[in-house]
Amino acid sequence: MFTGIIETLGIIKDIKKDKDNLHITVSSIITHELKIDQSVAHNGVCLTVVAISSSEYTVTAIRETIEKTNLANWKIGDSINLERGMKLGDRLDGHIVQGHVDQTGICKSVEEAGGSWYFTFEYDSKLNNITIEKGSITINGVSLTVVNSKEKEFSVAIIPYTFENTNFKNVKIGAIVNLEFDVVGKYVSRLYSLK
């Protein structure tokens, strides 16, 4: 379980294909605090630490994860958002994030707005995921509030701190991002689809 509040950025150092899996090695300032079997969200994707060496650690993604996320587009040198699992008793500053990406979305526009930014994303609405105005959405692991919710599109407002301390500064028009829709919204949507 995560909160969507990014701790730090990591840099992809190596990607190895092994049958249908990808072994991804990441360099990060939090590596020394990690342990084998620990869950870490990488751009919102919950992956398990399988090896640690000095300032780098390795995680493995299976085909199911690769197909539902933007992992197949990752390259050596890419900057990714990192968050370790939530501790019981801590404040929940973002929202409840599972680290289970529902689908990807495409950045349709980026507008600078007097010191902040509006990012608009489009997603495939046939997968029955929904957004609501002022509801929560997780984009590349970042907990955000939806503005301008439409059937297959929504926007988020990014403050300077988030822009500088996550990989949002690298998100351009056409970029593919990981989306995790609000868990409560997913249950409500599922209940309505059963009627």
Order of alpha helices (4+ residues) and beta strands (2+ residues): beta-beta-beta-beta-beta-alpha-beta-beta-beta-beta-beta-beta-alpha-beta-alpha
